[in-house]
Amino acid sequence: MRLLIIRHADPEYHGDTLTAHGEAEAAALAERLASGVPQRTPTRLYTSPLGRARDTARHAERALGLQAEVEEWTRELSSWGRAQQSGGEARAGEGGIALWDIPGDRLRALKPAPTMDNQFTLLPELTPAEAPYAELCAHSDAFLARHGYVRDGAAYRVERRSEEQLAVFCHGGFGVTWLAHLLQLPLPLAYAAFHLPPSSVTTVLFDERSPGLAAPRLLGLGDVGHLYKAQLPIAHSKYEKPNEWHSGPRPSGVKANFW
């Protein structure tokens, strides 16, 4: 089984929909998904209940002739709290720092190194996320069990082998957090290392190398090849405000540095 974790296209957060550029991104993404290439074509569609994800999914629904099922648990993690930065409390969608935007140098410098056991004790900002993360993991396990893959320690017991491809239209922070659970990575390391651009496709294979067991393997992260084919740039977001690290325009979710 393959899992396609798809971030919504370029967002208009006020109104929870897509920008005009985001609509073009979503159309290019749908063309990619409906290309007929077996490794790219979803057999089932799922979507976050939020408008920007559902609007992205609608393009794929039309192109594939499938109906996306709403999975409430895949909504963005807006209730998880914010990390502080100079200038006051962070705000979602307006250049503030969500937990997955804490500077990577700070996360990499944590001592002792983050593990699955200590990940919520090393940073005070992450401690309140322990309970909601456990809830997300439980929802993930239930979702995958419905498709025949039952969590068994750090791997999955294959109760019903599947060659389906599940496309889940969701969000940047949620997607990276879900990857951490699937790949058995401490959240701080996933947050320091991964970024999912708008409309990107992240592919996870449930790799069966031992009898009756599968381990999620990352085949591709944040792929936006459909944008290159359509000659679309990754859009700069009006929500990424100039900050103390970088004053230039940036895509949604990129907080600092050269782009």
C-alpha positions as CSV (number, residue, x, y, z in Angstrom):
1,M,0.0,0.0,0.0
2,R,1.1,3.5,-0.7
3,L,0.1,6.6,1.2
4,L,0.1,10.0,-0.5
5,I,0.2,12.8,2.0
6,I,-0.8,15.9,0.0
7,R,-0.6,19.4,1.4
8,H,-3.3,21.8,0.3
9,A,-2.4,24.2,-2.5
10,D,-1.4,27.9,-1.9
11,P,-3.8,29.0,0.8
12,E,-5.9,32.1,1.4
13,Y,-6.2,31.7,5.2
14,H,-8.8,34.4,5.6
15,G,-11.8,32.6,4.3
16,D,-10.0,29.2,4.5
17,T,-9.8,28.7,0.7
18,L,-7.2,28.9,-2.1
19,T,-5.7,31.8,-3.8
20,A,-6.0,32.1,-7.6
21,H,-2.5,30.7,-7.8
22,G,-3.5,27.9,-5.5
23,E,-6.4,26.9,-7.8
24,A,-3.8,26.6,-10.6
25,E,-1.6,24.5,-8.4
26,A,-4.5,22.2,-7.5
27,A,-5.4,21.8,-11.2
28,A,-1.8,20.9,-12.0
29,L,-1.7,18.4,-9.1
30,A,-5.0,16.8,-10.3
31,E,-3.6,16.4,-13.8
32,R,-0.6,14.6,-12.2
33,L,-2.7,12.3,-10.1
34,A,-4.9,11.4,-13.1
35,S,-1.9,10.8,-15.4
36,G,-2.6,7.1,-15.5
37,V,0.9,6.2,-14.2
38,P,0.1,3.3,-11.7
39,Q,2.5,4.6,-9.0
40,R,0.8,8.0,-9.1
41,T,-2.8,7.3,-9.4
42,P,-4.8,7.2,-6.1
43,T,-7.5,4.6,-5.6
44,R,-9.1,6.4,-2.6
45,L,-9.3,10.1,-1.7
46,Y,-9.5,11.5,1.8
47,T,-9.5,15.1,3.0
48,S,-9.2,17.3,6.0
49,P,-12.5,19.1,6.8
50,L,-10.9,22.5,6.3
51,G,-11.8,24.5,3.2
52,R,-8.3,24.9,1.7
53,A,-7.8,21.1,1.8
54,R,-11.3,20.3,0.5
55,D,-10.9,22.9,-2.3
56,T,-7.6,21.2,-3.3
57,A,-9.2,17.8,-3.2
58,R,-12.1,18.9,-5.5
59,H,-9.8,19.2,-8.5
60,A,-8.6,15.6,-7.9
61,E,-12.2,14.4,-7.4
62,R,-13.2,15.8,-10.9
63,A,-10.1,14.5,-12.6
64,L,-10.3,11.0,-11.1
65,G,-14.0,10.5,-10.8
66,L,-13.7,9.7,-7.1
67,Q,-15.3,11.2,-4.0
68,A,-13.1,12.3,-1.2
69,E,-14.1,11.1,2.3
70,V,-13.7,13.7,5.1
71,E,-11.3,12.6,7.9
72,E,-11.8,15.0,10.8
73,W,-8.6,14.1,12.5
74,T,-6.5,15.3,9.6
75,R,-7.3,19.0,10.2
76,E,-4.4,21.4,10.8
77,L,-3.0,21.4,14.4
78,S,-4.0,25.0,15.2
79,S,-5.0,24.1,18.8
80,W,-1.5,22.8,19.7
81,G,-0.2,26.2,20.8
82,R,2.6,28.4,19.6
83,A,6.3,28.9,20.3
84,Q,7.4,32.4,21.3
85,Q,9.6,34.6,19.2
86,S,10.8,38.1,19.6
87,G,8.0,40.6,19.1
88,G,5.4,38.7,21.0
89,E,3.0,35.8,20.7
90,A,3.0,33.9,17.4
91,R,-0.1,33.9,15.2
92,A,-1.0,31.1,12.8
93,G,-0.7,32.1,9.1
94,E,0.9,35.5,9.8
95,G,4.6,34.8,10.2
96,G,4.3,33.3,13.7
97,I,6.0,30.2,14.8
98,A,3.9,27.1,15.2
99,L,5.6,24.2,16.9
100,W,6.8,22.8,13.6
101,D,8.5,26.1,12.8
102,I,10.7,26.3,15.9
103,P,14.2,27.0,14.5
104,G,16.0,23.9,13.5
105,D,19.3,24.9,15.1
106,R,17.5,25.1,18.5
107,L,16.0,21.6,18.0
108,R,19.2,20.1,16.8
109,A,21.1,21.5,19.8
110,L,18.8,19.8,22.4
111,K,20.7,17.7,24.9
112,P,20.2,14.9,25.4
113,A,19.3,14.2,21.8
114,P,15.5,13.8,21.2
115,T,14.2,10.3,21.4
116,M,10.7,8.8,21.2
117,D,10.8,8.6,25.0
118,N,12.0,12.1,26.0
119,Q,10.7,14.2,23.1
120,F,8.0,16.0,25.1
121,T,10.3,16.9,28.1
122,L,13.2,18.7,26.3
123,L,11.3,21.8,25.2
124,P,8.5,23.5,27.3
125,E,6.6,24.4,24.1
126,L,6.3,20.7,23.2
127,T,5.1,19.4,26.5
128,P,1.4,20.4,26.0
129,A,1.4,18.6,22.7
130,E,2.0,15.1,24.2
131,A,-1.7,14.3,24.7
132,P,-2.9,15.6,21.3
133,Y,-0.1,13.9,19.6
134,A,-1.1,10.6,21.2
135,E,-4.6,11.2,20.0
136,L,-3.4,11.9,16.4
137,C,-1.4,8.6,16.6
138,A,-4.4,6.7,17.7
139,H,-6.5,8.1,14.8
140,S,-3.7,7.3,12.4
141,D,-3.5,3.7,13.6
142,A,-7.3,3.3,13.4
143,F,-7.3,4.7,9.9
144,L,-4.6,2.4,8.7
145,A,-6.2,-0.6,10.4
146,R,-9.3,0.0,8.4
147,H,-7.1,-0.6,5.3
148,G,-5.6,-3.8,6.7
149,Y,-2.4,-2.5,8.4
150,V,-2.5,-2.8,12.2
151,R,0.1,-1.0,14.3
152,D,2.3,-3.5,16.1
153,G,5.1,-1.8,18.0
154,A,7.1,0.3,15.5
155,A,5.8,-1.7,12.5
156,Y,2.4,-2.7,11.0
157,R,1.0,-6.2,11.0
158,V,-0.5,-6.9,7.6
159,E,-3.9,-8.4,8.1
160,R,-5.1,-7.6,4.6
161,R,-2.5,-7.0,2.0
162,S,-3.3,-4.0,-0.2
163,E,-2.0,-2.4,-3.4
164,E,-4.3,0.6,-3.0
165,Q,-3.0,4.1,-3.0
166,L,-4.6,6.4,-0.5
167,A,-4.4,10.2,-1.1
168,V,-4.9,12.3,2.0
169,F,-5.3,16.1,1.4
170,C,-4.2,17.8,4.5
171,H,-1.8,20.4,5.9
172,G,1.8,21.2,6.4
173,G,2.1,21.0,10.1
174,F,-0.2,18.0,10.3
175,G,1.6,16.2,7.5
176,V,5.1,16.5,9.1
177,T,3.7,15.4,12.4
178,W,2.0,12.4,10.9
179,L,5.2,11.5,9.1
180,A,7.0,11.5,12.5
181,H,4.6,8.9,13.8
182,L,4.7,6.8,10.6
183,L,8.5,6.8,10.4
184,Q,9.1,6.4,14.1
185,L,10.9,9.7,14.4
186,P,11.0,12.1,17.4
187,L,8.9,15.2,16.6
188,P,11.8,17.7,17.2
189,L,13.9,15.9,14.5
190,A,11.0,15.8,12.0
191,Y,10.2,19.4,12.6
192,A,13.9,20.4,12.2
193,A,14.3,18.4,8.9
194,F,11.1,18.4,6.9
195,H,9.0,21.0,5.0
196,L,6.0,20.3,2.8
197,P,5.4,23.0,0.1
198,P,1.8,23.9,-0.9
199,S,0.3,21.2,-3.2
200,S,3.3,18.9,-2.6
201,V,3.0,15.1,-2.6
202,T,4.8,13.0,0.0
203,T,4.8,9.3,-0.7
204,V,5.1,6.6,1.9
205,L,5.3,2.9,1.0
206,F,4.2,0.3,3.5
207,D,7.3,-1.9,2.7
208,E,6.8,-5.6,3.3
209,R,10.2,-7.2,3.8
210,S,9.3,-9.6,6.6
211,P,6.4,-12.1,6.5
212,G,3.2,-10.4,7.7
213,L,4.9,-7.1,8.6
214,A,5.2,-3.7,6.9
215,A,7.4,-0.7,7.8
216,P,6.6,2.7,6.3
217,R,9.4,3.8,4.0
218,L,9.6,7.4,2.7
219,L,9.8,7.3,-1.2
220,G,9.4,11.0,-1.8
221,L,9.1,14.2,0.3
222,G,7.3,17.4,-0.7
223,D,7.4,16.6,-4.4
224,V,6.1,19.5,-6.6
225,G,7.1,18.1,-10.0
226,H,3.6,18.9,-11.3
227,L,4.3,22.6,-10.7
228,Y,7.5,22.5,-12.9
229,K,5.6,20.7,-15.6
230,A,2.9,23.3,-15.6
231,Q,5.5,26.1,-15.4
232,L,4.1,27.3,-12.1
233,P,6.4,28.8,-9.5
234,I,6.0,28.0,-5.8
235,A,3.9,31.1,-4.8
236,H,5.1,33.6,-2.3
237,S,2.7,34.0,0.5
238,K,1.4,37.3,1.8
239,Y,1.2,35.7,5.2
240,E,4.9,35.2,5.6
241,K,5.9,38.6,7.0
242,P,9.4,40.0,7.0
243,N,11.1,39.0,10.2
244,E,14.4,39.4,12.0
245,W,16.1,36.7,10.0
246,H,14.9,37.4,6.5
247,S,13.0,40.3,4.9
248,G,12.3,38.8,1.4
249,P,9.2,37.1,0.1
250,R,8.7,33.4,0.9
251,P,6.3,30.5,0.2
252,S,3.7,29.5,2.8
253,G,5.5,27.8,5.7
254,V,9.0,29.1,5.0
255,K,9.9,31.4,7.9
256,A,13.4,32.5,7.3
257,N,16.5,32.2,5.2
258,F,17.2,32.5,1.5
259,W,14.5,31.2,-0.8
